[in-house]
Amino acid sequence: MTGGPSFFDVVAAQRAHRAFRGDPVPDELVERVLEAATRAPSAENTQPWVFVVVRDEARRTRIGELTRQAWDGGAREYARGRLAPGFFDDVERGATGGVADAPVLVVVGGDTARCPTVTLAASVLPAVQNLLLAAGALGLGSALTTLPIVAGDELRAAVGFPAHVRPVAVVPLGWPARPLGPPRRRPFAESTHRDRYGTPW
Ligand SMILES: Cc1cc2nc3c(=O)[nH]c(=O)nc-3n(C[C@H](O)[C@H](O)[C@H](O)COP(=O)(O)O)c2cc1C
């Protein structure tokens, strides 16, 4: 399968989408995205990622409730003082319904039976990044969210994760409600040093 935008174009356009159109996302696209996700590296090639693709409305609503619960339970006040107003409003809209409105929620877990906890998150998040980039390459909007992870066992129960699978992230997938501009990032040279920390690039 070929075509689509170049890798560097996809990376340069990556944004967190928190508002989606209702149009369905076919399984074929979800499968392409998961295929890309599962090409990622992991410690000792343990591949501890677990994905639950949630389309069921009741389950998406439940995950939305858990997200809102985490937001109302302290995250909102924490974020209010830290985020610029426009950014805050965007996260708030996502946390209070925008994210859970996506036609697909991918609940990502890490299997502690496959991978020690010390490297579990580091072995799952590269797959999540692949997933996000693959979604972008297909024109889908997505976001890495961790707010619902605060719910812990309740999120686990919402998707039936057994005790040895830890929730790591919830990724909405859907057609963007509107295009987002390019990401705002500091130039790489601001965080890069030559040979030794403190010697600027
Ligand atoms: C570890 C992690 C956790 C995040 N959790 C959330 C979240 O719970 N809710 C949310 O709306 N965005 C979440 N984000 C998305 C970030 O807010 C977003 O990637 C960042 O602000 C950059 O914004 P941009 O992608 O629009 O440029 C998370 C991102 C990361 C990497």
The ligand as an ORCA input file, in Angstrom:
! r2SCAN-3c Opt
* xyz 0 1
  C       1.327     11.920     28.107
  C       0.288     12.796     27.466
  C      -0.939     12.911     28.062
  C      -1.930     13.715     27.491
  N      -3.166     13.745     28.071
  C      -4.142     14.495     27.506
  C      -5.436     14.473     28.058
  O      -5.730     13.788     29.033
  N      -6.372     15.244     27.477
  C      -6.111     15.993     26.360
  O      -7.013     16.672     25.862
  N      -4.889     16.012     25.796
  C      -3.906     15.273     26.334
  N      -2.653     15.247     25.760
  C      -2.404     16.014     24.518
  C      -1.506     17.211     24.767
  O      -2.219     18.204     25.457
  C      -1.014     17.722     23.402
  O      -0.317     16.714     22.750
  C      -0.076     18.914     23.547
  O      -0.704     19.946     24.239
  C       0.350     19.449     22.180
  O      -0.772     19.995     21.551
  P      -0.952     19.896     19.976
  O      -0.851     18.447     19.651
  O      -2.322     20.447     19.674
  O       0.117     20.699     19.363
  C      -1.655     14.439     26.305
  C      -0.406     14.296     25.687
  C       0.557     13.462     26.248
  C       1.872     13.289     25.537
*
